[in-house]
């Protein structure tokens, strides 16, 4: 391994670190802007990272924030920042995904709260028939998540979301609960 390769790796790691810091700042700005909502997970922004070395990759696949109207979890505004998907080699770039999700009121699955974190991600990357950027996509009763009545999802390449206004433009495509 050449010393030049090591320097390139260090530069790449610094770029990822900078991207993560920018995303955390964006979540803080969204928290202030969406202050009439509460975060379903509090201040936690990653799921399934774990602390075991049994995983192939020890890097968050994405960051998650779920905003719900205070006192209700039947409708949610979900924000996922998707960095990579180790199970999908068609995933080509980090994404900013927003989704307005309506849940069935009768569902009482004990793992539902954790599954909700991945709903925006799955709606755009798996449940929709196309991956069109900067357009709302409506999905009625996704067969893989019977607890969902409907979801409107929109996404943009993460590099194009450089300001809070850019993020809110994607949020406005899906609407707020």
Buried (B, 14 or more C-beta within 10 A) or exposed (E): EEEEEEEEEEEEEEEEEEBBEEBEEBBEBBBEBBEEBBBBBEEEBBBEEEEEEEEEEEEBBBBBBBBBBEEEBBBBBBBBBBBBBEEEEEBEEBBBBBBBBBBEEEEEEEEEEEBBBBBBBBBBBEBBEEEEEEEBBEBEEBEEBEBBBBBBBBBBEBEBBEEBEBBBBBBEBBEBB
